[in-house]
Amino acid sequence: METSVELGAARTALVLVDLMDRIVALPLRPRSGDEVLATSLALAGRFRAAGATVAAIRVERPGVAEQPPGSGLAAGVAEAADLVVVKRTVGGFHGTGLDALLRERGVDTLVFAGIATNMGVESTARSADDHGYELVFAEDAMTALTEEEHRAAVTLDLPRFGAVVPAAGIRLG
């Protein structure tokens, strides 16, 4: 894992994946959903202060009359975001318009945070890579259902797509 990365604020977006009450409340490892939410919101505050874009993604189950309780974004997430998109698949690009919204803002680099590292975050990141974005992963702003799943993603899979760094090591210029 790298220790820091320097990014241009005008061309960078923070992508917050599935920070929803019902997902944040799950038994997660290696850190709790509340810890990830707090780190993600602090990161979002830094991005907004630097003039960078913040995008939040939440999931809705397709084909149901009503979404399960807790399907809204967790407290503070919508307020921290410039863009909110709803996905109906594991990843955040398919059928959401996210790519067009980011391109309209001149974004070419994405920083990822959210839950679960090896599912929604990784799926969205793989698609982002296919779309040609440069990728960065805030390791301590992500978690999974098990520590093993998180560790496999941040040590084996995600480094193939971009830099894995602690949130404090992300610098915006």
ZABATI-71865 format. One line per field, with one value per atom (N, C-alpha, C): residue number from 1; x, y, z. Coordinates in Angstrom, 3 decimals. Each point is the difference from the previous one (the first is absolute). Layout:
<atoms>
num [NUM / ...]
u [X / ...]
v [Y / ...]
w [Z / ...]
</atoms>
This chain:
<atoms>
num [1 / 1 / 1 / 2 / 2 / 2 / 3 / 3 / 3 / 4 / 4 / 4 / 5 / 5 / 5 / 6 / 6 / 6 / 7 / 7 / 7 / 8 / 8 / 8 / 9 / 9 / 9 / 10 / 10 / 10 / 11 / 11 / 11 / 12 / 12 / 12 / 13 / 13 / 13 / 14 / 14 / 14 / 15 / 15 / 15 / 16 / 16 / 16 / 17 / 17 / 17 / 18 / 18 / 18 / 19 / 19 / 19 / 20 / 20 / 20 / 21 / 21 / 21 / 22 / 22 / 22 / 23 / 23 / 23 / 24 / 24 / 24 / 25 / 25 / 25 / 26 / 26 / 26 / 27 / 27 / 27 / 28 / 28 / 28 / 29 / 29 / 29 / 30 / 30 / 30 / 31 / 31 / 31 / 32 / 32 / 32 / 33 / 33 / 33 / 34 / 34 / 34 / 35 / 35 / 35 / 36 / 36 / 36 / 37 / 37 / 37 / 38 / 38 / 38 / 39 / 39 / 39 / 40 / 40 / 40 / 41 / 41 / 41 / 42 / 42 / 42 / 43 / 43 / 43 / 44 / 44 / 44 / 45 / 45 / 45 / 46 / 46 / 46 / 47 / 47 / 47 / 48 / 48 / 48 / 49 / 49 / 49 / 50 / 50 / 50 / 51 / 51 / 51 / 52 / 52 / 52 / 53 / 53 / 53 / 54 / 54 / 54 / 55 / 55 / 55 / 56 / 56 / 56 / 57 / 57 / 57 / 58 / 58 / 58 / 59 / 59 / 59 / 60 / 60 / 60 / 61 / 61 / 61 / 62 / 62 / 62 / 63 / 63 / 63 / 64 / 64 / 64 / 65 / 65 / 65 / 66 / 66 / 66 / 67 / 67 / 67 / 68 / 68 / 68 / 69 / 69 / 69 / 70 / 70 / 70 / 71 / 71 / 71 / 72 / 72 / 72 / 73 / 73 / 73 / 74 / 74 / 74 / 75 / 75 / 75 / 76 / 76 / 76 / 77 / 77 / 77 / 78 / 78 / 78 / 79 / 79 / 79 / 80 / 80 / 80 / 81 / 81 / 81 / 82 / 82 / 82 / 83 / 83 / 83 / 84 / 84 / 84 / 85 / 85 / 85 / 86 / 86 / 86 / 87 / 87 / 87 / 88 / 88 / 88 / 89 / 89 / 89 / 90 / 90 / 90 / 91 / 91 / 91 / 92 / 92 / 92 / 93 / 93 / 93 / 94 / 94 / 94 / 95 / 95 / 95 / 96 / 96 / 96 / 97 / 97 / 97 / 98 / 98 / 98 / 99 / 99 / 99 / 100 / 100 / 100 / 101 / 101 / 101 / 102 / 102 / 102 / 103 / 103 / 103 / 104 / 104 / 104 / 105 / 105 / 105 / 106 / 106 / 106 / 107 / 107 / 107 / 108 / 108 / 108 / 109 / 109 / 109 / 110 / 110 / 110 / 111 / 111 / 111 / 112 / 112 / 112 / 113 / 113 / 113 / 114 / 114 / 114 / 115 / 115 / 115 / 116 / 116 / 116 / 117 / 117 / 117 / 118 / 118 / 118 / 119 / 119 / 119 / 120 / 120 / 120 / 121 / 121 / 121 / 122 / 122 / 122 / 123 / 123 / 123 / 124 / 124 / 124 / 125 / 125 / 125 / 126 / 126 / 126 / 127 / 127 / 127 / 128 / 128 / 128 / 129 / 129 / 129 / 130 / 130 / 130 / 131 / 131 / 131 / 132 / 132 / 132 / 133 / 133 / 133 / 134 / 134 / 134 / 135 / 135 / 135 / 136 / 136 / 136 / 137 / 137 / 137 / 138 / 138 / 138 / 139 / 139 / 139 / 140 / 140 / 140 / 141 / 141 / 141 / 142 / 142 / 142 / 143 / 143 / 143 / 144 / 144 / 144 / 145 / 145 / 145 / 146 / 146 / 146 / 147 / 147 / 147 / 148 / 148 / 148 / 149 / 149 / 149 / 150 / 150 / 150 / 151 / 151 / 151 / 152 / 152 / 152 / 153 / 153 / 153 / 154 / 154 / 154 / 155 / 155 / 155 / 156 / 156 / 156 / 157 / 157 / 157 / 158 / 158 / 158 / 159 / 159 / 159 / 160 / 160 / 160 / 161 / 161 / 161 / 162 / 162 / 162 / 163 / 163 / 163 / 164 / 164 / 164 / 165 / 165 / 165 / 166 / 166 / 166 / 167 / 167 / 167 / 168 / 168 / 168 / 169 / 169 / 169 / 170 / 170 / 170 / 171 / 171 / 171 / 172 / 172 / 172 / 173 / 173 / 173]
u [0.849 / -0.849 / 0.886 / -0.355 / 0.713 / -0.403 / 0.806 / -0.304 / -0.699 / 0.230 / -0.668 / -0.080 / -0.894 / -0.177 / -0.443 / 0.494 / -0.351 / -0.918 / -1.165 / -0.989 / -0.449 / -0.352 / -0.549 / -1.484 / -0.376 / -1.384 / -1.014 / 0.313 / -0.967 / -0.329 / 0.888 / -0.193 / -0.285 / -0.235 / -0.156 / -1.373 / -0.568 / -1.262 / 0.159 / -0.578 / -0.138 / -1.303 / 0.057 / -1.182 / -0.320 / -1.123 / -0.453 / -1.012 / 0.339 / -0.807 / -0.806 / -1.313 / -0.933 / 0.103 / 0.199 / -0.003 / -1.443 / -0.733 / -1.422 / -0.196 / -1.033 / -0.215 / 0.011 / -0.703 / -0.088 / 1.319 / 0.852 / 1.310 / 1.018 / -0.015 / 0.908 / -0.226 / -1.235 / -0.351 / 0.405 / 0.434 / 0.389 / 1.219 / 0.193 / 1.238 / 1.142 / 0.866 / 1.033 / 1.397 / 0.962 / 1.402 / 0.894 / 1.167 / 0.696 / -0.419 / -0.909 / -0.500 / -1.509 / -0.632 / -1.464 / -0.479 / -1.269 / -0.599 / 0.035 / -0.180 / 0.063 / 1.391 / 1.039 / 1.370 / 0.215 / -0.453 / 0.138 / -0.794 / -1.209 / -0.817 / 0.702 / 0.542 / 0.687 / 1.222 / 0.798 / 1.185 / -0.402 / -1.043 / -0.483 / -0.530 / -0.753 / -0.533 / 1.111 / 1.007 / 1.146 / 0.729 / 0.174 / 0.631 / -0.844 / -1.308 / -0.892 / 0.124 / 0.124 / 0.188 / 1.277 / 1.066 / 1.268 / -0.130 / -0.698 / -0.192 / -0.805 / -1.100 / -0.842 / 0.774 / 0.786 / 0.783 / 1.025 / 0.505 / 0.999 / -0.641 / -1.328 / -0.690 / -0.137 / 0.254 / -0.149 / -1.440 / -0.389 / -1.344 / -0.145 / -1.178 / -0.339 / -1.263 / 0.092 / -1.146 / -0.382 / -1.279 / -0.498 / -0.860 / 0.192 / -0.756 / -0.764 / -1.268 / -0.763 / -0.712 / -0.336 / -0.609 / -1.490 / -0.750 / -1.412 / -0.188 / -0.768 / -0.307 / -1.008 / 0.313 / -0.955 / -1.190 / -1.139 / -1.152 / -0.736 / 0.216 / -0.755 / -0.833 / -1.146 / -0.896 / 0.553 / 0.750 / 0.512 / 1.408 / 0.885 / 1.372 / 0.020 / 0.960 / 0.074 / 0.283 / -0.396 / 0.331 / 1.514 / 0.374 / 1.422 / 0.642 / -0.799 / 0.545 / 0.433 / -0.239 / 0.483 / 1.461 / 0.616 / 1.389 / 0.073 / 1.090 / 0.217 / 0.084 / -0.248 / 0.002 / 1.292 / -0.154 / 1.136 / 0.523 / -0.326 / 0.576 / -0.589 / -1.315 / -0.614 / 0.427 / 0.089 / 0.395 / 1.447 / 0.850 / 1.408 / 0.227 / -1.006 / 0.168 / -0.470 / 0.729 / -0.414 / -0.945 / 0.213 / -0.771 / -0.479 / -1.230 / -0.516 / -0.590 / 0.460 / -0.566 / -0.523 / -1.007 / -0.601 / 0.368 / 0.557 / 0.346 / -0.962 / -0.084 / -0.841 / 0.794 / 1.318 / 0.933 / 1.086 / 0.961 / 1.072 / 0.847 / 0.341 / 0.842 / -0.801 / 0.658 / -0.663 / -0.061 / 0.512 / -0.015 / -1.152 / -0.343 / -0.993 / -1.376 / -0.464 / -1.343 / -0.231 / 1.065 / -0.180 / 0.302 / 0.709 / 0.422 / 1.205 / 0.599 / 1.123 / 1.156 / 0.350 / 1.117 / -0.244 / -1.178 / -0.307 / 0.047 / -0.533 / 0.015 / 1.427 / 0.869 / 1.400 / 0.733 / -0.212 / 0.670 / -0.413 / -1.282 / -0.465 / 0.781 / 0.504 / 0.761 / 1.507 / 0.411 / 1.423 / 0.783 / -0.693 / 0.650 / 0.663 / 1.254 / 0.696 / 0.637 / -0.129 / 0.571 / -1.063 / -0.125 / -0.988 / 0.680 / -0.448 / 0.426 / -1.200 / 0.203 / -1.098 / -0.001 / -1.227 / -0.252 / -1.364 / -0.240 / -1.324 / -0.017 / -1.171 / -0.272 / -0.713 / 0.356 / 1.072 / 1.190 / 1.186 / 1.230 / 0.012 / -0.326 / 0.120 / -1.260 / -1.012 / -1.238 / -0.305 / -0.783 / -0.389 / 1.170 / 0.978 / 1.170 / 0.793 / 0.354 / 0.829 / -0.721 / -1.269 / -0.744 / -0.049 / -0.260 / -0.040 / 1.376 / 1.038 / 1.371 / 0.410 / -0.368 / 0.341 / -0.645 / -1.239 / -0.675 / 0.638 / 0.379 / 0.679 / 1.298 / 0.735 / 1.226 / -0.324 / -1.074 / -0.424 / -0.352 / -0.484 / -0.340 / 1.208 / 1.167 / 1.229 / 0.366 / -0.640 / 0.340 / 1.270 / 0.745 / 1.082 / -0.665 / 0.510 / -0.681 / 0.899 / -0.621 / 0.638 / -1.018 / 0.487 / -0.870 / 0.409 / -0.930 / 0.250 / -0.218 / 1.057 / -0.093 / -0.780 / 0.205 / -0.674 / -1.391 / -0.450 / -1.370 / -0.806 / 0.428 / -0.687 / -0.010 / -0.954 / -0.083 / -0.868 / -0.034 / -0.742 / -0.691 / -0.648 / -0.663 / 0.997 / 1.193 / 1.054 / 1.320 / 0.899 / 1.319 / 0.740 / -0.185 / 0.683 / -0.424 / -1.293 / -0.480 / 0.585 / 0.018 / 0.580 / 1.477 / 0.747 / 1.459 / 0.306 / -0.752 / 0.232 / -0.202 / -1.048 / -0.264 / 1.114 / 0.414 / 0.979 / 1.438 / 0.264 / 1.378 / 0.169 / -1.056 / 0.123 / -0.666 / -1.236 / -0.774 / 0.155 / -0.320 / -0.043 / 1.343 / 1.146 / 1.276 / 0.265 / -0.693 / 0.141 / -0.672 / -0.881 / -0.742 / 0.453 / 0.608 / 0.419 / 0.711 / 0.260 / 0.729 / -0.941 / 0.457 / -0.724 / 0.757 / -0.668 / 0.641 / -0.929 / 0.549 / -0.889 / -0.653 / -1.180 / -0.722 / 0.850 / 0.754 / 0.841 / 1.102 / 0.329 / 1.064 / -0.475 / -1.285 / -0.528 / 0.097 / 0.820 / 0.228 / -0.590 / -0.732 / -0.633 / 0.634 / 0.433 / 0.629 / -0.772]
v [-1.187 / 1.187 / 1.239 / 0.941 / 1.263 / 0.846 / 1.008 / 0.836 / 1.298 / 0.496 / 1.242 / 0.122 / 0.887 / 0.297 / 1.453 / 0.695 / 1.402 / 0.046 / 0.629 / 0.029 / 1.432 / 0.266 / 1.304 / 0.058 / 0.912 / 0.072 / 0.183 / 0.823 / 0.300 / -1.209 / -0.994 / -1.162 / -1.285 / 0.144 / -1.170 / -0.003 / -1.203 / -0.161 / -1.104 / 0.224 / -1.029 / -0.726 / -1.336 / -0.811 / -0.806 / 0.302 / -0.661 / -1.073 / -1.254 / -1.127 / -0.624 / -0.019 / -0.725 / 0.347 / 1.268 / 0.446 / 0.281 / -1.089 / 0.011 / -0.580 / 0.456 / -0.438 / -1.522 / -0.715 / -1.450 / -0.708 / 0.612 / -0.595 / 0.407 / 1.250 / 0.475 / -0.796 / -0.434 / -0.707 / -1.480 / -0.534 / -1.422 / -0.280 / -1.244 / -0.352 / -0.087 / 0.987 / 0.152 / -0.095 / -0.319 / -0.121 / 0.467 / 0.554 / 0.096 / 1.209 / 0.808 / 1.138 / 0.060 / 0.648 / 0.096 / 0.960 / -0.131 / 0.924 / 1.435 / 0.188 / 1.354 / 0.610 / -0.818 / 0.494 / 0.408 / -0.837 / 0.307 / 1.253 / 0.112 / 1.179 / 1.263 / -0.029 / 1.173 / 0.377 / -0.978 / 0.270 / 0.520 / -0.579 / 0.424 / 1.433 / 0.337 / 1.364 / 1.020 / -0.367 / 0.898 / 0.210 / -1.067 / 0.079 / 0.865 / -0.192 / 0.814 / 1.479 / 0.305 / 1.387 / 0.598 / -0.777 / 0.457 / 0.211 / -0.908 / 0.124 / 1.247 / 0.208 / 1.179 / 1.289 / 0.029 / 1.196 / 0.316 / -1.043 / 0.180 / 0.266 / -0.062 / 0.225 / -1.239 / -1.181 / -1.257 / -0.490 / -0.828 / -0.567 / -1.167 / -0.115 / -1.159 / -0.626 / -1.302 / -0.739 / -1.097 / -0.138 / -1.074 / -0.940 / -1.292 / -1.026 / -0.814 / -0.235 / -0.907 / -1.010 / -1.134 / -1.083 / -0.108 / -0.312 / -0.363 / -1.371 / -0.830 / -1.327 / 0.149 / -0.572 / 0.104 / -0.939 / 0.384 / -0.879 / -0.179 / 0.886 / -0.079 / 1.270 / -0.131 / 1.146 / 1.012 / -0.475 / 0.870 / -0.446 / 0.963 / -0.310 / -0.349 / -0.841 / -0.362 / 1.224 / -0.043 / 1.095 / 0.240 / 1.254 / 0.341 / 0.109 / 0.136 / 0.048 / 1.397 / 0.996 / 1.340 / 0.150 / 1.052 / 0.276 / 0.325 / -0.406 / 0.275 / 1.510 / 0.404 / 1.421 / 0.676 / 1.120 / 0.804 / -0.308 / -1.161 / -0.387 / 0.826 / 0.099 / 0.777 / 1.466 / 0.520 / 1.395 / 0.237 / -1.010 / 0.115 / -0.172 / -0.501 / -0.361 / 1.080 / 0.144 / 0.844 / -0.767 / -1.315 / -0.878 / -1.203 / -0.421 / -1.241 / -0.817 / -1.243 / -0.894 / -1.260 / -0.579 / -1.236 / -1.108 / -1.080 / -1.158 / -1.137 / -0.904 / -1.188 / -1.269 / 0.158 / -1.109 / 0.147 / -0.903 / 0.078 / 1.240 / 0.279 / 1.150 / 1.264 / 1.138 / 1.293 / 0.671 / -0.632 / 0.649 / -0.445 / -1.265 / -0.539 / 0.647 / 0.699 / 0.561 / 1.164 / 0.640 / 1.083 / 1.389 / 0.093 / 1.303 / 0.563 / -0.780 / 0.500 / 0.474 / -0.765 / 0.391 / 1.365 / 0.224 / 1.291 / 1.138 / -0.229 / 1.041 / 0.379 / -0.997 / 0.266 / 0.691 / -0.465 / 0.597 / 1.457 / 0.327 / 1.388 / 0.916 / -0.548 / 0.785 / -0.052 / -0.685 / -0.080 / -0.977 / -0.930 / -0.948 / -1.130 / -0.302 / -1.141 / -0.913 / 0.360 / -0.784 / -0.207 / -1.247 / -0.327 / -0.565 / 0.465 / -0.537 / -0.728 / -1.252 / -0.832 / -0.179 / 0.006 / -0.320 / -0.676 / -0.835 / -0.579 / -1.454 / -0.595 / -1.357 / -0.764 / -1.158 / -0.830 / 0.072 / -0.018 / 0.135 / -0.915 / -1.260 / -1.013 / -0.161 / 0.780 / -0.110 / 1.334 / 0.870 / 1.248 / 0.880 / 0.129 / 0.838 / -0.612 / -1.274 / -0.623 / -0.069 / -0.332 / -0.074 / 1.363 / 1.042 / 1.353 / 0.411 / -0.356 / 0.335 / -0.713 / -1.255 / -0.735 / 0.666 / 0.415 / 0.692 / 1.362 / 0.695 / 1.294 / -0.165 / -1.063 / -0.291 / -0.237 / -0.748 / -0.229 / 1.316 / 0.977 / 1.313 / 0.922 / -0.447 / 0.778 / 0.939 / -0.105 / 0.849 / -0.496 / 0.929 / -0.336 / -0.261 / -0.987 / -0.416 / 0.053 / 0.378 / 0.011 / -0.573 / -0.755 / -0.637 / 0.427 / 0.578 / 0.409 / -1.230 / -0.719 / -1.305 / 0.047 / 1.026 / 0.070 / 0.634 / 0.273 / 0.476 / -1.069 / -1.256 / -1.142 / -1.149 / -0.906 / -1.198 / -1.021 / -1.221 / -1.088 / -0.847 / -1.066 / -0.901 / -0.777 / -0.259 / -0.663 / 0.724 / -0.125 / 0.598 / -0.625 / -1.294 / -0.698 / 0.558 / 0.274 / 0.556 / 1.389 / 0.821 / 1.344 / -0.093 / -0.802 / -0.122 / -0.522 / -0.995 / -0.522 / 1.109 / 0.790 / 1.073 / 1.046 / 0.455 / 1.095 / -0.446 / -1.295 / -0.463 / -0.715 / -0.641 / -0.767 / 0.664 / 0.447 / 0.473 / 1.498 / 0.832 / 1.442 / 0.604 / -0.480 / 0.566 / -0.192 / -0.915 / -0.188 / 1.127 / 0.729 / 1.074 / 1.392 / 0.124 / 1.315 / -0.065 / 1.169 / 0.111 / -0.237 / -0.778 / -0.227 / 0.766 / 0.992 / 0.882 / 0.254 / 0.412 / 0.433 / 1.332 / 0.254 / 1.235 / 1.237 / -0.031 / 1.149 / 0.249 / -0.998 / 0.145 / 0.550 / 0.305 / 0.561 / 1.510 / 0.574 / 1.436 / 0.588 / 1.087 / 0.670 / 1.354 / 0.228 / 1.270 / 0.766]
w [0.000 / 0.000 / 0.000 / -0.857 / -0.045 / 1.206 / 0.308 / 1.165 / -0.360 / -1.235 / -0.385 / -1.511 / -0.430 / -1.416 / -0.110 / -1.023 / -0.254 / -1.219 / 0.147 / -1.066 / -0.283 / -1.242 / -0.368 / 0.341 / 0.860 / 0.487 / -1.123 / -0.990 / -1.058 / -0.861 / -0.035 / -0.883 / 0.776 / 1.309 / 0.871 / 0.662 / 0.142 / 0.727 / 1.036 / 1.145 / 1.029 / -0.280 / -0.061 / -0.259 / 1.256 / 0.623 / 1.222 / -0.386 / 0.270 / -0.468 / 1.142 / -0.162 / 0.867 / 1.484 / 0.302 / 1.401 / 0.401 / 0.157 / 0.318 / 1.390 / 0.698 / 1.383 / 0.153 / -0.862 / 0.164 / -0.296 / -0.794 / -0.297 / 1.056 / 0.409 / 1.061 / 1.289 / 0.244 / 1.240 / 0.007 / -1.126 / -0.052 / 0.882 / 0.434 / 0.716 / -1.012 / -0.011 / -1.021 / 0.596 / -0.844 / 0.410 / -1.137 / 0.217 / 1.275 / 0.835 / -0.536 / 0.783 / -0.138 / 0.936 / 0.005 / -1.083 / -0.327 / -0.939 / 0.498 / 1.307 / 0.567 / -0.163 / 0.164 / -0.201 / -1.455 / -0.927 / -1.425 / -0.347 / 0.528 / -0.251 / 0.490 / 1.205 / 0.553 / -0.842 / -0.373 / -0.818 / -1.376 / -0.578 / -1.315 / 0.031 / 1.046 / 0.104 / 0.230 / 0.770 / 0.191 / -1.329 / -0.748 / -1.314 / -0.937 / 0.024 / -0.829 / 0.347 / 1.269 / 0.423 / -0.574 / 0.004 / -0.581 / -1.502 / -0.673 / -1.447 / -0.327 / 0.715 / -0.268 / 0.268 / 1.078 / 0.329 / -1.087 / -0.661 / -1.053 / -1.363 / -0.068 / -1.266 / -0.864 / 0.567 / -0.731 / 0.101 / -0.928 / -0.065 / 0.961 / 0.610 / 0.828 / -0.590 / -0.298 / -0.541 / 0.975 / 0.266 / 0.865 / -0.840 / 0.233 / -0.705 / 1.033 / -0.268 / 0.854 / -0.879 / 0.581 / -0.756 / 0.296 / -1.026 / 0.156 / -0.615 / 0.670 / -0.535 / -1.128 / -1.173 / -1.105 / 0.197 / -0.559 / -0.022 / 1.310 / 0.963 / 1.250 / 0.152 / 0.625 / 0.167 / 0.995 / 0.976 / 1.049 / 0.383 / 0.185 / 0.419 / 1.482 / 0.423 / 1.419 / 0.874 / 1.269 / 0.909 / 0.021 / 0.093 / 0.048 / -1.363 / -1.060 / -1.363 / -0.435 / 0.840 / -0.313 / 0.383 / -0.476 / 0.373 / 1.490 / 0.623 / 1.418 / 0.228 / 1.225 / 0.362 / -0.440 / -0.687 / -0.417 / -1.391 / -0.543 / -1.292 / -1.137 / -0.097 / -1.084 / 0.084 / 1.219 / 0.192 / -0.427 / 0.122 / -0.367 / -1.497 / -0.720 / -1.407 / -0.959 / -1.096 / -1.114 / -0.911 / -0.080 / -0.875 / 0.793 / -0.210 / 0.592 / -1.129 / -0.125 / -1.012 / 0.673 / -0.625 / 0.490 / -0.975 / 0.532 / -0.825 / 0.307 / -0.949 / 0.186 / -0.277 / -0.066 / -0.181 / 1.060 / 0.031 / 0.999 / -0.219 / -1.238 / -0.320 / -0.230 / 0.095 / -0.061 / -1.358 / -1.054 / -1.310 / -0.885 / 0.019 / -0.928 / 0.200 / -1.031 / 0.008 / 0.937 / 0.506 / 0.973 / -0.542 / -1.109 / -0.507 / 0.730 / 0.897 / 0.801 / -0.876 / -1.021 / -0.862 / -0.623 / -0.563 / -0.627 / 1.014 / 1.198 / 1.039 / 0.395 / 0.113 / 0.355 / -1.146 / -1.222 / -1.177 / -0.180 / 0.267 / -0.104 / 0.926 / 1.090 / 0.974 / -0.265 / -1.052 / -0.343 / 0.864 / 0.633 / 0.913 / -0.789 / 0.348 / -0.599 / 1.048 / 1.273 / 1.093 / 1.068 / 0.467 / 1.024 / 1.230 / 1.164 / 1.292 / 0.576 / 0.402 / 0.479 / 1.507 / 0.555 / 1.401 / 0.042 / 1.016 / 0.137 / 0.406 / -0.188 / 0.479 / -1.123 / -0.288 / 0.510 / -0.961 / 0.582 / -0.764 / -1.212 / 0.212 / -1.048 / -0.846 / 0.254 / -0.779 / -0.708 / 0.619 / -0.639 / -0.380 / 0.899 / -0.294 / -1.155 / 0.124 / -1.029 / -1.349 / -0.004 / -1.254 / -0.688 / 0.760 / -0.557 / -0.502 / 0.741 / -0.395 / -1.282 / -0.128 / -1.223 / -1.217 / 0.143 / -1.096 / -0.259 / 1.053 / -0.152 / -0.779 / 0.294 / -0.737 / -1.478 / -0.277 / -1.382 / -0.706 / 0.765 / -0.553 / -0.116 / 0.442 / -0.160 / 1.127 / 1.150 / 1.144 / 0.690 / 0.576 / 0.922 / 1.346 / 0.759 / 1.223 / 1.223 / 1.125 / 1.313 / 0.976 / 0.984 / 0.984 / 1.402 / 0.749 / 1.387 / 0.887 / 0.305 / 0.661 / 1.309 / 0.814 / 1.296 / -0.077 / -1.212 / -0.220 / -0.728 / 0.171 / -0.605 / 1.006 / -0.163 / 0.839 / -0.729 / 0.546 / -0.649 / 1.061 / -0.446 / 0.946 / 0.845 / -0.558 / 0.775 / -0.236 / 0.962 / -0.156 / -1.173 / -0.208 / -1.095 / -1.362 / -0.165 / -1.270 / -0.241 / 1.035 / -0.116 / -0.347 / 0.749 / -0.221 / -1.402 / -0.463 / -1.355 / -1.032 / 0.170 / -0.954 / 0.016 / 1.189 / 0.056 / -0.225 / 0.120 / -0.241 / -1.337 / -0.506 / -1.240 / -1.200 / 0.155 / -1.154 / -0.276 / 0.969 / -0.248 / -0.405 / 0.521 / -0.450 / -1.497 / -0.628 / -1.452 / -0.778 / 0.657 / -0.652 / 0.412 / 1.172 / 0.456 / 1.332 / 0.567 / 1.264 / 1.177 / 0.969 / 1.254 / 1.079 / 0.600 / 0.969 / 1.179 / 1.143 / 1.096 / -0.369 / 0.525 / -0.296 / 0.291 / 1.085 / 0.361 / -1.011 / -0.802 / -0.998 / -1.334 / -0.119 / -1.249 / 0.081 / -0.877 / -0.008 / -1.279 / 0.169 / -1.141 / -0.229 / -1.230 / -0.327 / -1.032]
</atoms>
